[in-house]
Amino acid sequence: MLADSARGFLDKSAPVKAFRDLRDAGQTHDAKMWKEMAAMGWAGVLVPESAGGVDMGHAAAGILAQEMGKTLAVSPFLSTAVIAATALRHVSDARAEAALAKIASGDATYALAVDETSKFNPDATAMTATAEGNGFRLTGKKTFVVDGALADRLLVLAKTDNGLTLFDIPADRAGITRNAQNMIDARDSARIDFDNVEATGDDVLGQVDDAMTVLKPAIEAGQAALAAEMAGVAAGAFGMTVGYLKERKQFGTLIGTFQALQHRAAHLWCETEVTASAVLHAGRKLDEDPDNATMAVSLAKARATSTAKLAVIEGVQMHGGIGMTDAFDIGFYMKRARVGAEWLGDYGYHAAQVAKHRGF
């Protein structure tokens, strides 16, 4: 029912054409659309009811993300409603409760500032948070901050004296410089410089030197939802490709009748179904046994990365020459799949996580 409801809304209000229009207008965010999503409860899908959310869980968040992937809907859903909301849920204080309420209402958006190099590796964070009185001074750089150019607040990972600390700070604080990056999939991303940025003790999310207690579940929630979005990208590309096979004629014959193309389409369908199952399992694992969800999440992200890559390559190839042009939408799916493959850990990173938890 949730998937059907989401699909009806997205097909009408956020089709691929809407994404193309945003791209052509040089925009990376549709604030009105996000407000509509918040009104439907999507922004509060992981927010407790006490803070104004609907608290439907990670499996439900994955269903929404998957439907968004099918139409390439642009929103801060992953960064805000999934990653930030999960992090804030692991902090029990009035400030976190108020922040969750703003997320649920659509009044606050977040971005996760973790990456510092071309590869995802939070443990290698070099950005420093130097103690000063009762607070800190943040100095360093973050890159590939998805939704970072327009977000209201930033979750920032920095190195403190005896470990890593997570900070929740407003994006317009003095000393923060945001440089929008032109990503190939035309979504909001930024490189952010922190020059002696002041952070108080109240800005610490969780405990000093213990960021991962709060950040690890938030990252895994984001990885699972991103895997769901990529599964949606694969399904969207597959649907577009099958539709083309049913209407394109070559030498007077529908190309969908060619057995070689039928075999390739059947193989792709099987891969999308297996990946959808892995994604659903990851969401359920996060809901039922979050402390032991790492392998399920990494398996889902690795599979979704692989399947989305296959779907877009097959899609472009079976569309032929038109698939290589900007005038046709299949290219948008390829670009989204490429960016999604790198965000929050690429295939190699997650394959290594699976191997590690399997004892290899």
Secondary structure, 3 states (H helix, E strand, C coil): CHHHHHHHHHHHHCCHHHHHHHHHCCCCCCHHHHHHHHHCCCCCCCCCHHHCCCCCCHHHHHHHHHHHHHHCCCCCHHHHHHHHHHHHHCCCCHHHHHHHHHHHHCCCCEEEECCCCCCCCHHHCCCEEEEECCEEEEEEEEEEEECCCCCCEEEEEEEECCEEEEEEEECCCCCEEEEECCCCCCCCEEEEEEEEEEECHHHECCCCCCCHHHHHHHHHHHHHHHHHHHHHHHHHHHHHHHHHHCCCEECCEEHHHCHHHHHHHHHHHHHHHHHHHHHHHHHHHHHHCHHHCHHHHHHHHHHHHHHHHHHHHHHHHHHHHHHHCCCCCHHHHHHHHHHHHHCCCCHHHHHHHHHHHCCC
